[in-house]
Amino acid sequence: MTRYLVLLALLFSTPLVAQNALPASPYAYKQLDDPVKEEKARSLMEELRCLKCQSQSIADSDAPMAGDMRSQVRERIAAGATPEEVRGWLIERYGDWVTYNPPVNAVTGPLWLAPIVLLILAVWLARGLFRRRKNDKKDAS
């Protein structure tokens, strides 16, 4: 019986241990003093995907990792980097998936071409279906 109580105590105490004890990054929730640089950072944050949430931008996410990424974006913009340089650095660090607008290359090419190929295939199939129906109506009359 005692083993089961210890096991239950360990099971329910694990989430407490998993909490992030680190303080938030300096610019995770603090805006830059220069409004022009803050606007550049903010627009870039809207285009970057939170790696933990996956469906939110880092500007909208409350995940600690998104806060770290916001801080990194603001720190680099404040240091004089352009949004394109920061985006390139983040893509190099986290991969193409971090941006909502990935560059076209050998890896992402199929993602860009697949909708076009599927649209052409759908038009071709619909055309064949309509021709077949038209021919069936001619044969029936």
VOGU-375190 format. One record per residue: residue in three letters; x, z, y of N, C-alpha, C, O in turn. Coordinates in steps of 0.02 Angstrom, whole numbers, plus 50000, padded with zeros to 5 digits. Atoms other than C-alpha are relative to their C-alpha. Layout:
N
ALAXZYXZYXZYXZY
...
# end
This chain:
141
MET500415000049940500005000050000500445000050063500294996550112
THR499564999649942501415004450120500334993250013500444991350070
ARG499695006649992502214987550087499554995350038499774991450081
TYR500485004449966500644978750143499925001850074499854997450116
LEU500044998049930500544988950302500624997850039500564995550096
VAL499385002349968502364985050343499974992550010500164989950063
LEU500065007249996502044966750306499524998050056499674993450095
LEU500485001449946500514966650420500305001650068500204997750115
ALA499694998349936501474975450558500514994850021500544992950080
LEU499515005149985502874962750547499664993450019499884989950064
LEU500355006249988501644948350543499714999950070499754994750104
PHE500324999949934500744953850702500505001550057500335000450115
SER499514998749947502324959050796500444994050015500794993950066
THR499585005949991503184942150777499854996350065500334994350099
PRO500115003549936502304933950927500305003850059500505000750108
LEU499714996249945502914948151038500754998650007501014998350062
VAL499295001450000504714944550989500134993050026500664991650055
ALA499905007049982504474926051021499904998650074500044993150096
GLN500125001149929504014928351205500664998650036501185001350018
ASN499415001849961505224920851329500185005650047499795007150093
ALA499794994449958506184935151409500434997650059500615001750102
LEU499595002649946507184923851524499594999350064499004997750060
PRO500365001049937506714923251709499884992650011500234988349984
ALA500155007049985505934907351775500584996950039500945000350075
SER499485003649964507124894251842499875000650075499305001350096
PRO500084998649928507434895852030499504995550035499144997850079
TYR500475004549966506434880452081499424997949956499114992749967
ALA500565001750043505134880651943499345000350038498914996050028
TYR500624999149963503774886852061500115000250075499645001450113
LYS499844999849929504664886252230500154993050024500554989449994
GLN499905006649973504604870652336500644999750041500895004950065
LEU499415001049959506094863352426499815000850074499244999550093
ASP500134999149929506254867152612499884993550037499494993250084
ASP500075006649969506404848752659499384996549971499384995049911
PRO500625003150026504654840852644500104993049971499754991149925
VAL499875006750025505364823352617500295000449929500084996849884
LYS499704999150066506444829052471499495002949951499495001149892
GLU500524997150044505004839452401499514994649977499304994649920
GLU500475005450019503864824152405500324995449949499984993249902
LYS499655004150050505174813952312500015003549932499875000449881
ALA499984996250062505364827752183499315000449968499244999649908
ARG500694999350025503484829952167499754993549968499454993649915
SER500225006450028503144811452140500374998549934500074995749888
LEU499635000950062504514810852008499745004549945499695002449888
MET500264995350050503814826251920499334997549971499174999049914
GLU500635002750024502134817351906500124994549947499684993249905
GLU499845005550047503004803251808500375002349938500514998349894
LEU499624997550057503904814551685499565004149954499165008249977
ARG500414996750051503124820851524500295006849981500905007449973
CYS499784993550026503204839051471500154999149926499724996749888
LEU499805001050069504144839051307499645004749952499605003349893
LYS500364995350042503164853951242499264998449997498964998249944
CYS500725001349996501404849851301499834992949978499314991849947
GLN500045007050019501614831051274499454996050035499524990050042
SER500535003849968500004826451362499965001550075499524999050109
GLN500004998349930500424833851532500664998150032501184997849999
SER499375001049964501684829751665500325006850012499995011950005
ILE499674993649987502964842951708499735003250063499805009250073
ALA500304997249939502074844951875499385004149983499225008950018
ASP500634996650018500474850651786500095005349947499645009549938
SER499914995650058501194860351639500265006950021500665007550068
ASP499764993149988501464879251637500505002149947500705008049946
ALA499524998350052502654878551488500675001850032500864998750082
PRO499344998349972504344886851520500484994150004500874993650051
MET499565005849998505234870651476499834995450058500284992650089
ALA500205004149943504224861251606500255003250065500454999650111
GLY499744996649941504714874451734500754998750008500994997750064
ASP499285001549997506544871851689500124992850023500574991650063
MET499925007049980506334853051708499834999050074500174995350109
ARG500175000549928505464855051878500585002650042500764999650093
SER499444997149964506894866051934500604995250001500924994350053
GLN499455004750003508184853351875499884994050047500334991750081
VAL500175005749956507274839251966500105002050073500424998450111
ARG499934997849930507174849252128500735001350019500944999450074
GLU499304998749985508984854952117500394993650010500804993150056
ARG499645006349995509624837252091499784996050062500204993050095
ILE500245003549939508524829952229500285003650062500495000350109
ALA499714996249943509104843952347500744998650008501004998750064
ALA499295001549997510904839652303500144992950023500724991050033
GLY499915006749974510614821752361499914994449950500004988649968
ALA500115005350050510224812452199499344996450016498874999450042
THR500625003849991508914798752207499555001449940499795003449887
PRO500454999150057507354799852098500194995749940500114997949883
GLU499795004350055508014785151995500595003049962500635002549901
GLU499434996750032509644794451961499785005949959500035007049903
VAL500254994250036508704810051910499624997849938499715000649884
ARG500375002650058507534800051797500494997549947500394998849888
GLY499495002450047509044791551718500355005649964500485005249904
TRP499674994250031509884808251688499545003449948499775005349894
LEU500474996950046508314815351607499884995749938499814998249883
ILE500085004650057508084799851498500615000449955500555000349894
GLU499384999450039509904801151445500015006549960500255006849904
ARG499984993450031509664819451404499455000949947499585003649893
TYR500574998750043507924819351323499734993849964499324994349919
GLY500245006250031507634801051276499474996750043499224999550091
ASP500495004049962506444787551338499315003250001498915001850046
TRP500674997150006504944797851285499835004650059499245006150070
VAL500114995249946505164809651434499634996950060499345000550100
THR500325003349944504494796751556499364996549978499324993849922
TYR500625003650015502734789651563500094992550006499674988749983
ASN499875007149990503494772851611500694998449970501174997450007
PRO499355001150031504874769751483500284993050015499894988350023
PRO499705006649988506114755551513499914995549939499844997949883
VAL500055004750055505984739851409500704998949971501154996750005
ASN499375001150036507384739351281499844998949926499254998349909
ALA500115001550071507604736451094499555005249966499165003549921
VAL500404994750032506804753151049499284999950025498825000749986
THR500684999849971505314752451169499664993250003499074992850019
GLY500295006749998505044733651158499364999349960498874996549985
PRO500625000550038503764734851017499415003650033498845001450027
LEU500554996549966502754747351120499714995850056499114996050069
TRP500235004349946502654734951263499674993749973499204991150002
LEU500265006350027502324719751152499395000949956498994996349951
ALA500564998950047501074727451030499324998750031498924995250000
PRO500665001549972499574727051149499884992650012499334990150002
ILE500075007249988499904708851194499884996449934499444992149930
VAL500085003150066500084703851011499315001549971498984997149944
LEU500664998250025498504713450964499444996450037498944994550007
LEU500505003649961497534705351106499964992649978499424989949970
ILE499995007050024498084687851051499684999549931499294994949918
LEU500305000050067497624692050870499245000950004498884997549967
ALA500724998949994495904698450924499654993750026499114992050002
VAL500295006249974495564682551025499984994649945499494991049938
TRP499965005050053496124671750879499475001349946499144996749922
LEU500504998250051495014681150755499294998850026498864996449990
ALA500665001049970493514680750874499844992650005499274990549992
ARG500095007349996493754662050901499814997249932499354993149927
GLY500165002350068493754659050714499305002149978498944998349945
LEU500674997550018492204669850691499464996050035498964994250004
PHE500505003849962491244660650828499964992849974499414990049970
ARG500025006850028491754643550757499634999949933499244995349920
ARG500334999750065491184648750583499255000750009498874997549973
ARG500724999149988489494654550650499694993650027499134991750009
LYS500255006249971489304638550750499924994749945499424991149944
ASN500045004750054489684628050596499465001849950499134997449923
ASP500544997950046488494638450489499324998250028498874996349991
LYS500645001849969487094635250615499884992449996499324990349986
LYS500065007350006487454616350612499804998149929499384993849919
ASP500145001650070487424616150423499295002049981498994998849939
ALA500674997550016485784625950418499474995350029498914995150003
SER500525004149970484874613450532499984993249973499574989249994
# end
